[in-house]
Amino acid sequence: MQIESLKVFCDLAETESFTKTAQINNVTQSAVSQTISALEREFRSLLVERSRKHFHLTPEGQVLYDKSKEITKTFDALETKLKDVKNDISGKLRIATVYSIGLHELPPYVRRLLKDYPHVNAHIEYRRSNQVYEDVKSNAVDLGIVAYPNRDPNLELVSLRKDPLVLICHPQHPFASLKSIKLKALNGQRLISFERDIPTRRALDRIFKHEGVKAEHFREFDNIEILKRVVEVDSGVAVVPEPTVRREVANGTLVAVPLDGKYSRDLGLIYKKSKVLSPAMKQFITLLKEPL
């Protein structure tokens, strides 16, 4: 029996999915099944109740999970400590983030990390916000980066920074010539919006309600890139984080008008409280706190 087998078992217990466990460990589903079967033979106990509709650990499986978590955490801490002693910043770094952050804010930090520490292998998943939380909790990724982070008793939260919100419009739109704009100017405007379950949309709805803004949500999208394309053809205006439109503003396809008032999007990094942070994870967290 090896540490890797116990890790696979713990991942399966936490994800309740042979598919996800295989992805996390870069093996096939068949290999996961074989690992579980080998553990069951080793301990002469049924560890997992398998059926199409239900998944749960047996009492013996729960005991093995609890002790295996202690063993794998101790092993991870040992491995991390040895790397710290050698100042060895290397290994795989798995990150999940939402599209707007991953495409527009994360790239320079990843490039800096890989330039300074070429032995780090960074893998980034682009996910919806709720999926980022799920991936972090299930150990599918090491770190998650989200907007308007939620407090969770199982997660550590590191506040990163605030992105100013701006209004974007077509260069020929009447708003394009303004130096700044009040939110109430959006009354009666066709607003191109994020979908209702997107954290930025929920935050904007709260701001609009507080400021008495009654804009028409003309079209709704879950992707910042599509939202920008719709504004570029003058189908409406939108309120978005300023870093997400720098390229379009530089190219002249959109105009970003500052909002009167201090409106911003909070960014945060999350990781599981039980996670043993490797030197690479610690370094990346430190890097993310610095302006580039």
C-alpha positions in Angstrom: 0.0 0.0 0.0 1.3 3.5 -0.9 0.5 7.0 0.1 -0.9 7.6 -3.4 -3.5 4.9 -2.9 -4.7 6.6 0.3 -4.8 10.0 -1.5 -7.0 8.5 -4.3 -9.3 7.0 -1.7 -9.6 10.4 0.1 -10.3 12.2 -3.2 -13.0 9.7 -4.0 -14.6 10.1 -0.6 -14.6 13.9 -1.0 -15.7 14.2 -4.6 -18.0 11.2 -4.6 -17.1 10.8 -8.2 -14.8 8.3 -9.9 -14.6 10.7 -12.9 -13.4 13.7 -10.8 -11.1 11.5 -8.8 -9.5 10.2 -12.0 -9.1 13.8 -13.3 -7.5 15.0 -10.1 -4.9 12.2 -10.0 -4.3 12.1 -13.8 -5.3 8.5 -14.1 -8.2 6.6 -15.7 -11.5 5.7 -13.9 -10.5 2.1 -14.2 -7.3 2.8 -12.3 -9.4 4.5 -9.5 -11.6 1.5 -9.3 -8.6 -0.8 -9.1 -7.1 1.2 -6.4 -10.2 1.1 -4.3 -10.5 -2.7 -4.9 -6.9 -3.2 -3.8 -7.5 -1.2 -0.6 -10.6 -3.3 0.1 -8.5 -6.5 -0.3 -5.8 -5.1 1.8 -8.2 -4.3 4.7 -10.6 -7.1 4.0 -13.5 -4.7 4.2 -16.0 -3.1 1.9 -15.1 0.6 1.9 -17.5 2.1 -0.7 -21.1 1.4 -1.4 -21.4 1.7 -5.2 -24.6 2.2 -7.1 -25.8 4.5 -9.9 -27.9 6.7 -7.7 -26.1 6.7 -4.4 -22.5 6.9 -3.2 -21.4 6.6 0.4 -18.6 5.2 2.5 -19.3 2.2 4.7 -18.4 2.5 8.4 -15.1 0.9 7.6 -14.6 3.3 4.8 -15.3 6.3 7.0 -12.6 5.1 9.5 -10.1 4.6 6.7 -10.9 8.1 5.3 -10.5 9.8 8.7 -7.1 8.2 9.3 -6.0 8.5 5.7 -6.6 12.2 5.8 -4.3 12.4 8.8 -1.6 10.4 7.0 -1.8 12.3 3.7 -1.8 15.6 5.5 1.3 14.6 7.5 3.0 13.4 4.4 2.2 16.7 2.5 3.5 18.7 5.4 6.7 16.7 5.5 7.1 17.1 1.7 6.5 20.8 2.0 8.9 21.3 4.9 11.7 19.5 3.0 11.0 21.8 0.0 11.1 24.8 2.3 14.4 23.8 3.7 15.8 23.5 0.2 14.0 26.6 -1.0 12.5 24.3 -3.7 9.7 26.1 -5.4 8.4 23.5 -7.9 5.6 21.1 -8.6 2.1 21.3 -10.0 -0.1 24.3 -9.1 -3.8 23.8 -9.9 -5.9 27.0 -10.1 -9.6 27.5 -10.8 -11.0 31.0 -11.6 -13.9 32.8 -13.3 -13.4 33.8 -16.9 -13.1 37.6 -16.4 -10.3 37.1 -13.9 -8.6 34.3 -15.6 -8.5 36.0 -19.0 -7.7 39.5 -18.0 -6.0 39.7 -14.6 -4.3 36.4 -14.0 -2.0 36.1 -17.1 0.7 38.5 -16.0 0.9 36.9 -12.5 1.2 33.4 -14.1 3.9 34.6 -16.5 5.8 36.1 -13.6 5.6 33.0 -11.6 6.7 30.7 -14.4 9.6 33.1 -15.3 10.9 33.3 -11.7 10.2 29.6 -10.9 10.5 27.6 -14.2 10.0 24.3 -12.3 6.4 25.2 -11.4 3.7 23.6 -13.6 0.7 25.9 -13.4 -2.7 24.5 -14.7 -5.7 26.9 -14.8 -9.3 25.9 -15.1 -11.9 28.5 -16.2 -15.1 27.9 -14.3 -18.3 29.6 -13.1 -18.1 31.0 -9.6 -20.0 28.2 -7.9 -17.9 25.6 -9.6 -14.7 27.2 -8.4 -15.9 26.8 -4.8 -16.9 23.2 -5.5 -13.5 22.4 -7.1 -11.6 23.9 -4.1 -13.7 22.0 -1.5 -13.3 18.7 -3.4 -9.5 19.2 -3.9 -9.9 19.2 -7.6 -7.7 22.4 -7.5 -5.4 23.9 -5.0 -6.5 27.5 -5.2 -9.5 29.4 -6.4 -9.8 33.0 -7.4 -13.2 34.6 -7.4 -15.1 37.9 -7.4 -17.0 39.0 -4.3 -15.8 36.0 -2.3 -18.1 34.3 0.1 -17.2 33.4 3.7 -17.2 29.6 4.2 -16.2 27.8 7.4 -14.2 25.2 5.4 -12.2 27.7 3.4 -9.5 30.2 4.0 -10.0 33.6 2.3 -7.3 35.9 1.2 -8.4 39.4 0.1 -6.5 40.5 -3.0 -7.7 43.9 -4.3 -10.6 45.9 -5.6 -11.3 46.5 -9.4 -13.0 49.8 -10.2 -16.3 49.4 -12.1 -16.8 51.4 -15.2 -19.6 52.0 -17.8 -18.7 50.8 -21.3 -20.4 51.9 -24.5 -19.9 52.2 -28.2 -17.6 55.1 -29.3 -20.6 56.8 -31.0 -22.9 56.4 -28.0 -23.9 59.7 -26.3 -22.2 58.6 -23.0 -18.9 58.2 -24.8 -18.0 61.9 -24.6 -18.5 62.1 -20.8 -15.7 62.4 -18.3 -17.7 60.5 -15.7 -21.3 59.4 -15.3 -23.8 59.0 -12.4 -25.4 55.6 -12.1 -28.9 57.2 -12.3 -28.1 58.1 -15.9 -28.7 54.4 -16.6 -32.4 54.8 -15.9 -34.2 53.8 -19.1 -31.0 52.5 -20.8 -30.7 49.1 -22.4 -28.3 47.3 -20.1 -26.2 44.4 -21.3 -25.8 42.3 -18.1 -24.3 39.2 -16.6 -26.7 36.4 -15.8 -28.5 36.7 -12.4 -26.4 34.0 -10.6 -23.1 35.7 -11.5 -21.6 37.4 -8.4 -20.9 40.6 -10.2 -24.5 40.8 -11.4 -25.8 40.2 -7.9 -23.5 42.9 -6.6 -24.6 45.3 -9.3 -28.3 44.6 -8.6 -27.7 45.6 -5.0 -25.9 48.8 -6.0 -28.7 49.7 -8.5 -31.4 49.1 -5.9 -29.5 51.2 -3.3 -29.0 54.1 -5.9 -32.6 53.8 -7.3 -31.5 52.8 -10.8 -34.1 51.2 -13.0 -32.3 50.1 -16.1 -33.7 47.6 -18.6 -31.7 44.3 -18.6 -31.9 44.0 -22.3 -29.7 40.9 -22.7 -27.9 38.7 -20.2 -24.7 36.6 -20.6 -22.5 34.4 -18.4 -19.4 35.4 -20.2 -17.6 38.7 -20.2 -16.3 38.3 -23.7 -19.7 37.9 -25.3 -21.1 40.7 -23.2 -18.4 43.0 -24.6 -19.0 42.0 -28.2 -22.7 42.9 -27.8 -21.8 46.4 -26.5 -19.3 46.8 -29.4 -22.2 46.6 -31.9 -24.0 49.3 -30.0 -26.8 47.1 -28.6 -26.6 48.7 -25.2 -24.3 49.7 -22.4 -22.8 47.7 -19.5 -21.1 48.1 -16.2 -18.0 45.9 -15.9 -14.7 45.8 -14.0 -12.2 48.2 -15.6 -9.3 45.6 -16.2 -11.6 43.5 -18.4 -11.9 46.1 -21.1 -8.4 47.6 -21.3 -7.7 45.9 -24.6 -10.9 47.1 -26.3 -10.5 50.7 -24.9 -6.9 50.7 -26.3 -8.1 49.5 -29.7 -10.9 52.1 -29.8 -13.8 49.6 -30.0 -15.2 50.5 -26.7 -15.2 53.6 -24.4 -15.0 53.2 -20.6 -16.6 56.0 -18.6 -15.7 56.2 -14.9 -18.6 56.1 -12.5 -19.2 58.9 -10.0 -18.7 57.2 -6.7 -16.5 54.5 -5.4 -17.9 51.3 -6.9 -15.6 48.3 -7.2 -15.4 44.5 -7.5 -13.7 42.7 -4.7 -11.3 39.9 -5.7 -10.3 37.1 -3.3 -8.4 33.9 -3.2 -9.7 30.8 -1.5 -8.3 27.4 -0.5 -9.3 24.6 1.7 -8.5 25.1 5.4 -7.1 21.6 5.6 -4.8 22.2 2.6 -1.1 22.1 3.3 0.3 24.9 1.2 3.3 24.0 -0.9 6.1 26.6 -1.4 4.7 27.2 -5.0 1.3 27.9 -3.6 2.7 30.3 -0.9 4.8 32.1 -3.5 1.8 32.5 -5.9 -0.4 33.9 -3.1 2.3 36.4 -2.2 2.7 37.4 -5.8 -1.0 37.9 -6.3 -1.0 40.5 -3.5 1.5 42.7 -5.4 0.5 45.1 -8.2 2.1 44.2 -11.5 
